[in-house]
Structure formats: structure tokens, C-alpha cells
Amino acid sequence: MNRRLYGIAAAGLLAAACASDPTSDLSGDPVRVIASLDVMSLVAGDSVLVTAESRTAQGVTHPTLPTPASTNTGVATTSDATVPPLSVARFYIKGVAAGDAFVVLTAGVAVDTITVTVN
């Protein structure tokens, strides 16, 4: 009889513990993008390889790859250099003409920005 009560009590405690995982809200969609560079300066015609990844609220790498986009393609452009199946986006930023631009990286609702100055 006691074994039966212990089994029922253990099952109840296990079910309660699984239902109240304090970190369950932190997993899921990416909440931030981390790039290998925040600021860069280029000479027109030069390119730099940049890496970026998305992370969950727990800091775990998320499989959604960040997508780069230049805010001023007359100053700086981006081109994909990702090698599947890696969970890290790789891309080149190329200086086109003198000026300033931003490269915006998005993964879901997560965003990061790289400031680019072309001389």
C-alpha cells in the first residue's frame, strides 16, 4: 500500500515540476542578432567578411539565419557567403563609394545594425 502511495505522489510531483519550467518562456523565437562587427571602415572597392547569428532569450543559437540589408546600396552592398548547414550567416560587405551606410541584420523580430563608413 505504501509503495502505491509513493508512486502516485512521485507521479504528481513530476507532473507539477514539468508544468512549471521557469525557463520555458525563454526558448523559441530569436530575440537578438549578434554580428562579428559593429562598426567598420572600408575603402571603396574593398570587401569584408562578416558573420552573424541569432540567439534565443536563453542565449542558445537559433537556426534562423540573420538576413543583411544595406540602407544605402550606393555606399555599401552585401552579398551572401553562407555555407550550409551552419547556423551562422556569412556575408560580404563591399564598399561602393564614399559615404556612410548601415547594414541591418534581421532574424524574425530580432535586429542588429552594423555602421559602415566608406572612404
N, C-alpha and C positions, 0 to 999 in steps of 0.2 A: 504494500500500500504506500509506504514512504517513497519508494522508487518512482511510483507513478506520479505522486505529487511533485517530486523534484523534477521529473521530466516535463510536466506541464508548466511549472514555474520557470524552468530554463527556457522553454519554447516561448513563453510570454516575454521574458526579458530580452531574448534575441530579437523578437519581432519589434519590441519597443526601441531597441538600440538601432536597428536598421531604419526605422521610420524617422529618427531624429538625427540624421547625419548633419552635423553643423557645417560641413564644407560642401554639401550638395548644391547650394546656390552659387558657388564659385566656379564650378565646371560648366562647360558648354561653349557658348559663342566666344570669339576673340574679343577682348576688351582693350588690348593695346598692341601697337606695332613697334617693334624695335629694329632700328636700322643701324648699320655699321658706321655710318657717318651722320652727323647733324648739320655740319657746315662744310662747304668745300669751295675752293677757288681753282678755276681752270683757265687755261689759255685756249682761245678759240681753236678748234680742231682736235684738241685732246679729249680723251675719254677716261673715265674712272669706273672700275667695277665696284658695285655696292651690293651688299647682302641685306636682307630684311626678313623677319619672321613675325608671325602673330602669336600672341600668348593669351591664355585664359586668365581669369582673376586669380587662379592658384599659381600662376607663373609657368604653367605647362605649355609647351609648344603646341599650337593648334594647326591642323592640316590645311587650313585656308591660307593660301599664299597671298601676301600683300601685292597689290597692283600699283605700279608707279605711273604718275601722270605729271607732265611739266605744265606749270601755269603760264609759261611763255616759251613756246617752241621756237621762236625767233632767236632766243638766247641759249636755251639748253633743251636737248631732246633725251628721251630714254629709249632703250632697246632691250628686249628680253634676252637673258643668258641663262635661264633656269635649266638645270639638268634633273629631269625626273629620275627617281621618285623622291628626291629630297624634299623636306618640309621647309626649306629655306629658299626664298626668292632671290635670284641673282639677276642683275640688270646693269647696263652701262648708262652712265650719264655723260653726254657729249656736249662740249661747249661749241656753240654755233657762231655767236657774235658777242661782242662786249655788252655787258649789262647784268642785271640781276633777275633771278627767277627762283621759284620754289618747285621742288618735286614733292608732290603729295602722295603718300602711300596709304592705301585703304585696304582693309580686310574686314568685311562686314561693316559694323559701325565704328570699328577702331581706326584711328588715323594718326599718322606721324608725318612730319614735314622736314625736308632737307633744304637748307638755304644754299643756293648756288650763285656764285659770282664768277662771271667770265670776263677775263681781261683781254 
